[in-house]
Amino acid sequence: MSSRAKVLGKEEKQNGCYDTVSIAKNGEKDANEDSDEEKAVIRANHEMCHFCFDTLINELIPATTRRNRSFGHSYSRRSSNNSSSTSEAPTPSYMDPLPPATKCPLFITWDKRRNMSSSSYSYSPSTTPRSVSTNSLSSSSSNNTNEKNSIREEDYDLRGCIGTLSPRPLKTAIQEYAFTSAFRDRRFDPISRHELPFLRVGVSLLVNYEECKNCYDWVVGVHGILIKFSHGSSYYTATYLPEVTLEQGWDQEESINSLVQKAGFRGDINKALINKINCTRYQSSKMRMSYQEYVAASGSDPLKSIEASPPSTKRSWRNPFTL
């Protein structure tokens, strides 16, 4: 966590996700106010999604129970170059395109596909990985429109989401929040092994923070918004990620009104209140990957590598007896 930000000891729910609210120390530059050059290199990539699934697999399927023990986190060549420092954690391969010390606010989201039976799950090693990009900073995305097995967004339900609005070192934060969102989102039971084939992970990196001129100085579907305001002796804050307003079909006024209520305010939302709101806009670089895409990229299925347990000794329900 940046030394320029102080984290308050409470969690707040943001966009169906939980985050830790941060406030810049007085007299210091806010941690999100990075140079344009630094912002430009921060992009989510499919290796981050793969690393999230690695984290989940390693927790749900311990290596000692697998025939194929090659599954695990992929680390950068930087790690071998720095092997002299045994105390330093290895650098994940997803950091290869990024400066080693890159920090960024982020959210990790787990979604679960509904109405799927285990019989509908299949894996083909020849399947091409398809990491869906919903990167608001780029017009490029995977061409999945005509996919035979295309899945609609409404086919998924939220399964867990936790993140932070404080810049965190991406070298360690991806694994931390992948684990936390999968197993410690208090709204849900921890993810279990049998759910793996139906999961999708999303990595959202929040970048390009800008102060808005007013509450409506942002674009639906392009910007996420963070509002802060006080009323009486109470202080309120809440955020929506860029995709939320678009998916809900809200305009700017509906989004702001919803966000004010989400922050916990229960009074009259009038012009005087709106004029008091401090609004910050930001963008999100987001990548998604399903379990099937993870398996295709890995070359084999961790679930099918689980060693068969030795047959248990069957005991008769009857009491033992002799003739």
Disulfide bonds with the S-S distance in Angstrom:
Cys17-Cys161 1.86
